[in-house]
Amino acid sequence: MTPKLKTFLERGFSTVVLLSLLGGAVAWNEPIGYAVLICVLCNLTSWEWFNMLKGTNANRWLSLICGIIYPWLFTAVCMGKAAAYMEPEVALGFLVLYILLAFCGQLFRMDYRGRTGAEMLDGMGLTLLSFVYPVWMFCFALTCLGARESIYGMLWLVLFTKMSDIWAYVSGVLLGGKFFSRKFSPCVSPKKTWEGIIGSIIITLTVGALLLPVLGGCQWEDLKDPSFLLVYIPTALLLFFLSVWGDLAGSLIKRGIAVKDSGSLLPGIGGIFDLIDSPAFTVSAVIAIAPLIFWC
């Protein structure tokens, strides 16, 4: 068995397992099932960050504790009666509290443990990043717990995001290097090819459109409407490249702290961090930025 085939089969197995978990949450058809899945993914990611930060100047215990507490706290708020009013305050308030604690921890290390200013700033950056990306950003997915239609919309967004990664890998394995000599991201992710990106755009946008009627986003007849395509195609392209940038951001972090994979829980993929790095970009962008665009 060739290494490429072995990796492909491992990724396929992990993808089936993940889709089964997602399908189980949908079949349960209760917001709490969806919320628990999000919280567990965030908690496992925090644990992976805790391990990745060994030997760095980061306050990894602060990152771990807050990464475990915050998703469940935010879930309780989003499922409460005053969710619409409390969600922004809790999300921003917890982030501000985390920043204050992170600064206090680094100042203590500088004053009493002989750390230099450069070490303190390095540790501060890693401490902030380990909580904000992807845990804090991915937790925006919990804001849809108030309506089942919103949950299905969020499920479509997550599926669309992960499809972009899966089909980019498949297209890259089958066609990589046959049409373009230059890689898509030669420094951050040398294995990403233009063939993989282009192939993934075609397949992901097509399958994403077909999934919309299944999850209640539109009717089958709407797929033939030119006005639907005029809205869907540019929106889907933006989401596609956000997912690519999210994946590259995860690769950049791993290169920066010199780790190959965030974990080994998912054969062929790595860890949970590798799973939710790209959805953290798309989910947070849709929830936090899209309303501002429509308001303007």
N, C-alpha and C positions, 0 to 999 in steps of 0.2 A: 504494500500500500504506500503510495507516494505521500510526502508530507502535506501537499496541497489537498489531496483527497481526504487524508486523516483530519486535517483542520476543518474542511468543509463538512464532514460527517459530524464532528464534534459540535460545530456551530449549529448544524441542523438539529441535533438532539437537544441542545440547550434552548434553541428557539422554540421547539415543540413544548418543552417543559414550561417555558415562560408563557407561551400562548395558552397553555392549559390552566395555569394559575389565573391568567387574565380572564379566560373563559369561565373559570369557576366563580370568580367574583361577579361576572355578568349573570351567570345562571342563578346565583344566589339572589340576585336582583334586590339587594338591600344596600343602602349607602354605607352601612357599617362594614360590609365585606370589602368594598372598594377602599374605604378609608384605612382599614387594617393593613391591606396590601401595600398601600403607599407608605404607611408608617414603618412597616417592617423593612421595606426596601431602603428607606432613609436611615433607619437604625443600623442596618448592615453596612451601608455606605460609610457611616460615621466610624464604625469599627475598623473598616478597611483604611480610612484616613488615619486613624489612630496608629495602625501598624506602619503605614507608609511614612509617617512623620518621625519614626524612631531615628535618633541621631541628629535631628534638626533642632533649631532654636525655637520651634513653635511650642505653644502651651497645648499639648495634645490632649491633656485631661479635660481642659475646659472645652475643647472642640468636641470630645466624645460625650461628655455629660450633656451639653446643650444640644448636640445632635440627636441624642436619645429623647430628651424631654420635649423639645420644641414640636416635633410632628404630632405627638399625642395631645399636647396642649392646644395646638392649632386645630386639630380635629374636633376637640371638645367645643371650641369656639365656633367653628364652622357648622356644627350640628346643633348649636344652641338657638334659642328663639331670637336673639339679637345679633345673629351672624352678620347680616348686611352692614351693621354699624360697627361691630367689633373687629372684623377681619383686618382692615387696614391698620387699625391702632395696635392690634396684637402683633401683626407681622413686623411693622416698623419699630414698635416699642421693644420687642424682644431683640431685634437687630441692634438697636441703640444700646441696650443693656449689655449685649455681647461685646460690642466694640469697647465700651467702658471697662468691662472686666478684662478684656484682652490687653488694653493699654496698661491697666493697673498691674497685671501680671508681668508684663515686660519691663515696666519701670522698677518693680521689685527685683527682678533678675539683674537689672543693670546696677542698682544701688547696692545690693547685698550679695550678689554672686559674681561680680566682676565682669559682666558682659559688656562689650563695647556697644557704641551707638549703632554701628553697622549690623552687629549681631541682633540687637534689639529690633531694628527695623525689619530685618529678614524674618525674624520670628513673628513679628506682628503681622506681616503680610501673609505668611503661611497660616497663622492662626485664624485670621479673617477668612481667607480663601477656603480653608478646610470646612468651614461651616456654611458660608454663603453659597459655594458651588460644590456639589449640586444640591445639598440638602435644603437650604432655605429657599432656593429658586424652585426646586421640584415640588416643594410643599404647596406652591400656588395651585397645584392640581386638586387640592382639597377644597378649594373655594366653590366647587361645583356641587357640593353635597346637598344643596337645598332643593334640587330638582333632578328627576331621573333623566330628563332630556339633556340636561347639562352634563350629567355623568357620561351618557353615551357619546356626546360631542367630545368630551375629554378623552374617552377611550379611542375614538377615531383619531384624535390628534396624536396620542401616544403610539398607536399602531402605524400611522403614517410616518412618524418620525423614525421608528425602528425599521420600517420597511426600507427607508432610504439607505440605511446602513447595510442591511442584509443584501439588497439588490446591487448596491455598489460593490460589495465584496464578490458576489456571484458574477456580475458583469466583468469585474476586474480580473478574476481568475480565468474566465473564458476568453476575454478579448484584450486584456491588458498588454500594452506595448505593440499592438498590431497596427495601430493607426497614428498614435502620437508617441514620439520619443521622450518628450518631457513629462515628468510626473505632475500630478495635480498639486501635491504639497511635498516637494522634494526634501525639505528640511524637517518639518514637524512629523509628517506621516509618509515616508518614502514609498509605502506600498499602495497608496491611493493613486489611481490612474485616471486620466481623462476619459478613457473608455468606460471605466466603472461608473464615473459620475454621470456621463451622458446616458448610459444604459439604465442606470437607476432612475434618472429623471423620467424617462419614457415609461418604465414599468411602474414606478411608485405613483406617478400622477394618474395613470390609468386605473390601477387597482384601488387607489384612494378614492377616485370618483365612483367606482363600483361599490365601495363600502358605504358611501354616504346614504343611499336608500336603505341599506340593511340596518344601519344604526339610527335611522329616522331623521337624517339630516336633510333629505329631500325626497321627491318621488322619482320613480324610474323615468317618467316622461320628461322630467327636468333636465336629464342628461343630454337630451337632444336639443335643448333650447340654446341658441347662440348667446343669449344674454347670460345664461348660467355659466357658459364656458368663458365669457369675457371676465367674469368675476373669479371663477374657480382657478383658471390657469395662472394668472399672476399671483394670486394668494398662495396657491400650492407651491409655486416656484420659490416664493419668499420663505415659506415654511421649510421647504427642502433645503435651501442653503443655510437657514438657521440651524437645522439639524446637523448639517455637515460641519458648520463652525463649532457647534457644541461638541461634536466628536473630536474635532481637531484640538479644541481647548483641553479636553481630557488627555489627549496624547501629549500636548505641550506640558501639562502638569507632571505627567509621569516621566517625561524626559528631564524636566527641571529637577526632580528629586531622585532621578536615577533608579526608577523601578520599571520593570517590563509590563507587569500586570498589577492591577490594584488588589487582586485576590485570585483564588483558584476555584471558586465555588461553581463557576459556569465553564465547563470545558470548551475550548475553542474561542471563548469570548473574554474570559478573565474573571473579574469580580462584579459586584453589583454596581460599583462606581462606573465601570465600563458600560453598564446597561442603561443607567439613567443620566449619563453625562449629556447626551444630545436632547432627550426630552426636557431636561432642565432649561435649556435655551428656548425651545418652542413653547413650552407650557407657560413659563414666566413672561415671555414676549406677548403671547395672546392675552393672558389675564391682565397684565400690568400696562402694556403699551397700546393694544388695540382700542380700548375704550377712549384713550386720549386722541387717537387718530380720528375716530368717528365723531368725537366731541368737537374737534377742530373743523 
